[in-house]
Amino acid sequence: MPLWSHAPPMPMPAVEISNVTKTFGEVTAVDDLSLAVPEGSVFGFIGPNGSGKTTTIRMIVNIFYPD
């Protein structure tokens, strides 16, 4: 029997978004972003200023809506 057949099941995602884009006029703040954060994990969301971190979080909590 293969070794990988006994792997534990993956936990359900606590957060999952797929192919999310958000623009403000001519500026694309988030472009086709997909991510999944497994339940029970710690996830760091880092990047330079203006990279779309806050916009992404605001879409996750429904302050902004994707295009």
Summary of the structure (lengths in Angstrom):
residues: 67
radius of gyration: 15.7
end to end distance: 46.9
largest distance: 55.6
contacts: 117
relative contact order: 0.25
helix: 18%
strand: 36%
